[in-house]
């Protein structure tokens, strides 16, 4: 069989390639107006698609290029709901853009039928495929046929080259996922039907800069394990057995599991940054080699600051503090070297009154807009109604109901994600209504909470009814009898942190047009309360479980600033109303007034 030259698939026809004279949407609008062979209504629809797309991108028509790859990278970052439109309207806009781009020679033509496939590819596509896989695999087969590449000659490079061409020449929401869809379809055909075909993997959409711990010498890996064991929470008799050694570099109270994971990932970051700065991986024999000699710490901090674009807070602070912990408590450095590392770590600490980052601030601002927060408040019940719709697969209905319950709890009791996922039927849900039939409280012990303050939260009747419906009707579809968690995951574990975050983000992005991570729901709860109780930071501190009142005040004072700005607007408007007559008199040219041409 003919081997693939990746350039054969990747090559873009000359008439489709991006040229220096790429027209703008403004030029396209002018061109559409002159397409007299089209009906007036069609020209109007195409012009509307161009104008709406420019508006969605937040740019004037003259600043938007008729470039398919450029549009693929930007137009689909937010869902239809973010622009106040339904999926059908959004699809019509994209269809109109495709029509304009094709006519301008900036988009691939309509895909032909399968008649142009080689016999080998046609035979492969005759096998049964799962829904949603046929179109992508057929397009890949068509490109390979045109390049003379048979099914048994494809490679990862073939797929990567085809995917690059698709992004450059075909406008669509799934442009970045097409390679992954084709790879899954390919592997499904291989395994289900036992076909003798080479394996196929989609190119990674994100290239990680860190390495797994196995990339380093075994002695380094063993030292990492010892470090993790010192940080990990302890159970049973281990608590008392280790008290005598708590002062010898081991925390008196074991850290939370997520905190340990954060420290271990910071070590991966530090080691990778050191290697990428020129230090061979085999030189890292233990954690001591991260902090000694001192210029290793300098290289790591310079690298993380360059990647993050910041010198304080975030990952910069996390990596710096982790290096300080290693130097001080694990390695036992002393003297000037330790003091220098301490000073550097301290310099990465964010200002106490910094408040939310710019990205978080923008998401909070979007979330509290009237339409967005109204839809969010009613979303749990909407998801439950959708779960009850006939025809929906039982597992999908159960997942919707699980997310509805998670959202409802976050709205009425803004728990931290770890506590929400850790809720157990046999430990945290209390029924104190006399007959023990209705959920009345969520109770979480102090040893399970980040700030070690117990949570005892009453559950409103309407929320309790929603949760009880989920427990009775949907939860059994997701968990076996041995799984005790309200939000079950696989086996006997709770829903994973990443799984929950991705589900929440996906659904809320589709429903309200905003990428919401679990912690943002706590910010929303604070805003909702302060909206009705301005300046009640002590209440917010109690709601969110902050030990320090300053934490709540520094983070949420932006809400008060917006309220003050709104009051100022009202004052200005009222003053304008009061002075309207005086302003008219001034314009009429009375003595002492300002005329149009200047003072008299």
N, C-alpha and C positions, 0 to 999 in steps of 0.2 A: 504494500500500500504506500501511497505517496505521503511522505513526511510533511509536517506542517512548517511553513515559514510564517511565524506569527504576524509578520507584516502583511501577509496576504489577506488575513482577516481584519487586521486593524486598519488597513488603508481605507481612507475615506474618499469617495469619488470627488473629482476636482470641483464639480458643481455644488458639492455639499460642504466643502472645507471652509473653515472660517477665514475670511479674507480681510485685509486691512480696511477695506471700504464697507465693512458690515453695516447695513442700514439700521437706523434706530426705529423704535416704534412710531415716532413722529413721522418718519419717512414712509413707514408702512401704512399709516393712516392715510397719508396723501395718495399712496398707490392704490389702496382699496377703493377710495372715492372714484378713481378713474377706471375701475374694472367694469366697463359697461356691459360685458357679456353676462354678468351676474344680475339677478333680480335685486331691486332696491332693498327689499327686506333682508336678503342675504348679505349685502354690503353693510347694512346697518348692524347686523349681528356680528360680523367680523370686526367692524370698528369698535363695537361695544366690548368684544373680547379683549382687544388690544388695550383699550382705555381702562377696563377693570383690572387687567393683569398689572398694568403700571401702577394703579392705585394700590393694589395688594402688595406690591413691592415697595411702596412708599417713595417712588421716584417719578419725576416728570417723564413724559413719553420720549422726549429727546435724549434721556439718559439711559434708556433701556435698549440694549442691542438685540437685534434679531438673530441671536446665537443660541442654538439648541442646548449646547453644553452649559452655557452660562445660565440659562433659564432653569435647566434641570437642577443645578446646584442651589438655586435660590427660591424658586416659585413654590416648592412643595415643603418648605421648612415648617409651615403652619397649616393646620387643617382648615377645611371649609368653615367650620364653626367659628374660627377665630376672626373671620371676616363677616360674620352675621349672615351666612348663606348656607343652603343645604348642599349635600353631595351632588345632586343633579345639576344645580346651577354651576357649581365648580367644574364639573365634568364638561358642561357645555362651553365654558370659557376655554378650557384646555383644548377641546376639539376645535374651536375657532382659531386658536393660536396655531395649531398644527396645520390647518388649511392655509393660513396666511404664510407660514414658514415654507410649506411645500411650494406654493406658487412663487415665492421669492427664491427658490432653490436652496433653502437653508434647512431642509428636513428631508429625511428619506421618504420615498414614495410609499404608497399603500403596500402592505405585504401581499405578494401573490399567493395563490392557492398552493397546496402541497404537490401539485403536478410537477414542479420543478425539482423535486427531491431525487437523489440518486436511488437506485433500487435498495442499496444497503441501508440508507437512512429511512426510506419508506418502510422497509421491513421492521426496523427498530421501533418506529412510531406506531406500528400496528398493534403493539402490546398495550394492555390496559394501563392507563395512567390515572393518578388521583386528580381530583378537580383542581384546576388552577395551574397544573403543570404542563398541559399540552402546548399552550401558546408559546411559552418561553423555549421549550425544547424544540419545537418546530422551527422557530426563528433561528436557533443555534444550528440546527440541522441544515437549514437553507444556506446559511453563511458558509458552513463547512463544505456543502455540495459545490457552491460557487468557487471555492478555493481548492477543490479536488482533494479534500481531506475525508477519509473514510472513518466510520465509527471506531474501528480498532486502532486508529492512528491519532486520536485526539489526546491532548495533554492539558495540564493546568494552564500552560501558556496559551493554548488555543482558546480556552474559556476566558482568560483574562483579556486577550486581544479583542475577542468578540464583545465582551462587556464594555470595553473602552469605546468601541465603535458605536454601540447602542447609546451610550451616554452622550456622544457627540452628535448623533444624527436622529434620535427619536425622543420626542418629548413625552414624559410620563412620570407619574408619581412613584412608580417602582423602579426607576432607572438604576438606582444604586443597589437594588436587591435582585436584579435579574440573574446575575451570575449565581447567587446563592440558591435561587429557585431552580435553575437548570441543574446545578450540582446535586441538589436533593432528588430531583426527578431521575437523574442519571443513576445515582446510587440506589434508588428504589428499584429501578429496572434491573440493575445488576444482581441485587440480593434476592428480589422476589422471584425472578425468572432464571436465575443461575446463568446469566450471560457472561461469556468470556470477553469482557471489555476492560480496558484499563480504568483504574479509579480516577475520579475527577473531584478536585477541590476548588472551591471558589476562592479568589484572592481575598486576603484579609482587608476589611474596610478600614481598619485602624491598626497601625503598626506600633505595638508596645515598645517602649524603650527599656523596660526592665527585663531581667532574665529570671528564670526560675532558680531556686536555690541549688538545684542539681547542676547548674552551670559552674559552680564553684567547688573547690576541693572538699572532700568529705569532712575534714577537720573543721572547716568553716560551717558546714551544715550542722555538725554536732554541737558546735558552740551556739548556733542559733537556737537549737532545740533546748539547750540548757537555759538560755536567756528567756525563752518562752515559758519554760517551766517555772522560773522564778516569778514571772508576772501573773501566771494563770490563777484563777480563783481556786481555792482549796475547799475540799469537802471533808466532812466527818472528823475523825481524829487528827487529820493532818493539820487542822486549824491550831490545835493546842501543841502538837508536836513541833511546829515551826515557830512558835512565839519566841522561843529563846534565840532564834537566828534572825528575827525580823530586823534587827539593827545592823546585820552584816550584809547589807545590800539587797535584802528582800523586802518588798513592801509588806507592811503589817497586815493590810487588808488586800486580798487578791483583786486584781483589776477585772473589769467586765470583759467578757469574751470579745466583744467588738473592739474594745480598746487594745487588747492584745493583738488582734488582727491588724489594727492600724499601725501598731509599733513594728510588727513583722513586715508589713508592706513598706514602711519607711526604711527599714534595713535593705529591702530589695532595691528601693530607689537609690539609696546612698551607694550601695555596692555597684549598681549599674552606672551611675554617674561617674564613679571613680574609674571604672573600667573604660568608659567612653572618653574619659579625659586622658587616657593613655597608660593607665596602670594595668598590667596583665592580670587576668582573672585568677591565674594560679598563684599569684602573690598574696591573695587574700586567704590566709590560713586560719584566721579567727577574727572575731569582732574587734579585737585590739587593732587590727590592720586598718579599720575604718577611721580610728581616732588617733593613731600614732603611725608615722610622724604627723605633726600638726598641719603640714601642708595638705594632707589627705582631707582633713576637715574643710580646709579652704576650698579645695577643688570641688568637693561635694556641694557646699553652700553656694559657690559661684554657679555651679551647674543648675541647681534647683531654682535659684533666683532667675537665671536666664530663661529657663523653661516657663516659669510662672509669670514672669514680667513684674514681679513684686519682690520687695525686700522684707515684708512683714506678713504675719498671719498665714492662714491656709496651710498648704503643703510645706512652704518654707519653714514655718514655725514648727510643724509636726516633725520634719526631718531633723531640724536643729535640736529640738528638745530630746528626740530619740538618741541622737549622738551624745548629748550631755548625759543622759541616763546611762548609756553604755560606758562612757568614760568614768563617771563618778561611782556608779553602783556595781557594774558588771566587771569592768577591767580594773578599777581601783586606781586610776590616775590621781596624781597629787601635784601640788606646787603650781608653777606658772602655767603649765600646759592646761591643767584643769580649770584654772581661773580664766584663761583665755576662752576656752570652750563655753564656760558658763556665761561669759560676757557676750559672746557671739549669739548664743541661744537667747539671751535676754533681749538683744537688739532686734530679734525677729518677732518679739511679742507685739501683737497689734495694740494700738491705743485703747484704753479701757472704754472710751465713749465713742468708739468707731461706728457702732451700729451695724446694720446689714450691709453686705457688699452690694456693688452696683447691680449685679445680675439678680440677686435676691430681691433687692429693692424694686427692680423693674417688674419682677414676677408678682410681688405683693401688690404693686400698684395696678397691674392688669387684673389680678384676681378680685380686687375689691371694687371694680367697676360695676355699676348697677346690674347689667345683664349677666355678667359672669358670676357674681356672687349670688344672684337670685337663682340661677340654674344650679349652682353648686349646692345651695341649701336644700333644694328639692330633688337632687340627684339620687340619694339612696332609695327613696320610694319609686322613682322612675326606673331604676335598675331592677327593683323587685317586680314591678309590673312587666318589664321586659322578660324577666326570668319565667313569668307565668304564661307567656305567649305560646300558643300551640305551635307545634312544628319545630321548636327549638330543641336541639340535642340536650339530653339530660345533664351531661357533664358541663356543657357551656352554660346552661341555666344555673347550675350549682355554683360555678365560678362567678357569675354575675351577682348571685345572691351573697356570696362570700365577700365580694368587694363592696356591695351595698352595706353590709353589716360593718365592715371596717370603716367605711366613710361615716356612717351614722355615729359610731363610737368616737371617731376623731372630731366630729362636730359637737357632740354633747359633752365629751370628756377627752380633751386633747392630750392623749397619752403620747409618750415617746414611742418610737416605732418598736423598740425591743420589748417594751411592756405590752404593747398592743398585740404583737405576734405571739408573745408568751402567755397570753390569757388561756387558762385551762378551765374546762368545765367543772372539774373536781376540786378546784382550789380558789378561783377568783370570782366566780359568779354566785351571788347570794340571792336566795329567795326568802324574804322576810315578811311576806304579806299575810301571814297568819296560817294560810293553808299550804304555803310553800310551793305554789304553782307558778307564780309570776316573778321574773327577774326584777329585783329591786335595787341591788347595789353591785358595783364592781369594787372588790377589795384586794389590794396588793400590798404585801408586806414590805417593811422598810429595807430588808436585805435584798430585795429585788429591784429597787429603784435607784437611779443614778445618784440622787442627792440624799439617799437613805432616809427619806421622809415617807411614811406610809400613805397610801392612797385609799380613801374610802369615799366612793362617789355614787350618789343616788342616780338611778336610771329612770327617766320619765316613762310614763305608761306607754305612749305611742312608740318610743324607741324600743322598749322592752318587747312589745308585740312584734315588731319587725325582727328582732333578734331571735325570739322564740320560734317564729315561723321558719326562719332559716335553720335553726337547730333541729326542728322536727322534720322538715321536708327536704332540705337541700344538703345539709352537712353530711348525712349518711352516704351520699353519693361521692363524697370526696375523701372520706376517711374510714379506715377499718375500726373495729371495736376497740382495739388497743390504743388508738391515738386519742389523747386527752385534750387536744388543743381546739379552741374555738375556731381558729383559722388554720386548718390542718394543711400540711404539705405532704411530701412523700414519706412512705413508711410511717414511723411513729413520731415524726418531727413536725414542728410548726412550719407554716409557709416561710420560705427563705426570705431574707431581707431583700436580695436582689430581685427575686420573683415578685414580691409584693410591690416594690418600688416601680418595676417595669409595668406591671398590670395597672397600677394607679395612674402612672404617667400616660400610658396608652389610652385608657378610657377617658380621662379628663381632657387630654389633648383633643380627642375626637368630639367630646360632648361640649366643652366650653372654650376650646381653642387655646388652652394655656398648659404648658408643661409644668405639672405640679408634682413635686416630690413630697414624701410623707411629712417631713419636718415643716414644710410650708403650710400644712394644715394647722399647725400650732400657731404660726404667725397669723393665719386667718382668724382663728378663734380669739386671739388677742385684739385684733382690729375690730371684730364684731362686738366685743365687750366694751372696748374703749369708745366705740361709736355711740353707745348709749350712756356710758359712764366716763366722761372725759376726765383724764388725769388720775383715774383709779388704778395706779400702777401697783399698789399693794395687793389689790384683788387679782390683777393679772399675774403677779408674782406667785400668788397662791394657786391660781388655776394651772399655771404651767410648771409649778414645782421648782421655782427659782429660790435658792436660799438668800440671794442678795437682791434687795429692792433695786439697787443700781443697775443690775442686769436688765430688768424689765424696763426701767426708765430710759437707759441709754439706747436700747434696741428699738423701743416702740415710740419714742418721742416724735418720730417723723409723722405719726398719725396726728398728734396734737398740732404739729406745725401745719398740716393740711387743714385742720379744723380752724386754726387761727387765720389762715389765708382765706378760707371761706367766709369767716366773719368780717374780715377786712373788705372782701368783695361786697358784702351786704351794706357795710358802712359807706363805701364809695357810691354804690347805687342810690342809697337813701340821700346822701349829700347832693348827688346830681338832681334828684327829684326836688329837693328843697331849694336849690339855687337856679332852677330852670328859668324863672322869671328874671332874676338878676343877669343871667347870661344873655337873655334876649335883649335886655336893656343895654348891656354893654355893646352888643353887636349893632344896636340901633344908633350908636354914636353919641350917647349922652356925655356930658362933661366928665372928664376923668377916665372915660372908658377907652378901651383899645380898639382902634379901627383896623380894618383889614390890612391897610398899608403900614400900620405901626402906631405908636402912641402920638397923641396930639401935643 
